[in-house]
Amino acid sequence: MQGANGSSQNHRTAWNWLTNESQADVCLLQEVVPDDEFLRHWSDFYFVKKYADKNWGSMILVRQGSLEKFEPTSETPWLKRFQGSAPLAKHNDSGFMLCSVHSNAEPVQIDEDELPETLLRCNKTKVWEIELTSHDLAPMLQGQKFIVGGDLNSSLGFDKNYNRQNNARLFGNLKDCGFNDTRLKFFDQEQSTYFKQGQAPYQLDHVYSDSQTYDQVQSWEVLTQLVTVQGLSDHAPIGIKMGAKSSCWRAVIEATS
């Protein structure tokens, strides 16, 4: 839960909760700083720095089994350029493709002639990391079981408060690419995950899946107590349960540590 700039005590408290209390089988983490003391209790992980000069990045953690890490190539240029924005791995035990997403709030600076003609955009003059990384991810995930989630820094609340349509278009484009918003199975309206003091509450964190997995999601909740009571971050993680009731699989998304 605690971002890279948090106190060392909050860092340890967050990692302790994640490892010993969350009961999560898989975690998709953003703005996370690895901690070897706690990582040894997990079966496997995949960590990629967001920026070369920073110690934090995005991570996939699994309680059991191993991960087949995907290394971006020239065939996936946007995943290669923004490696810390969307690390991807296959969980060999379950067959799930897992991707931890961290998309900056600000648009990226890229020449228009670099952009693929097939790119779905929510703005005619700007483009965001999530649009570029999802462009590479969509064909790779087609026909696969997958969970893609994290901090998109996007919310319908921005459209409402600032009289925009960009975020609605973004979410519509993601749906058209095969990313199913798991929240919609339980809530019609966005659920706040961002609780920074002095800021309006927004749902900046989102969890997507393939259509088959969407049907198997049993629950979806924002774990607000980790922010409102324990004060571990300004982002609250999302917890979901999925799979058959006899073999439920728990995931935690956006638990920055």
Secondary structure, 3 states (H helix, E strand, C coil): CCCCCCCHHHHHHHHHHHHHHCCCCEEEEEEECCCHHHHCCCCEEEEEECCCCCCCEEEEEECCCCEEECCCCCCCHHHHHCHHHCCEEEECCCCCEEEEEECCCCCCCCCHHHCCCCCCCCCCCCCCHHHHHHHHHHHHHCCCCEEEEEECCCCHHHHHHHCCCHHHHHHHHHHHCCCEEHHHHCCCCCCCCECCCCCCCECCEEEEECHHHHHHEEEEEECCHHHHCCCCCCECCEEEEECCHHHCEEEEECCCC
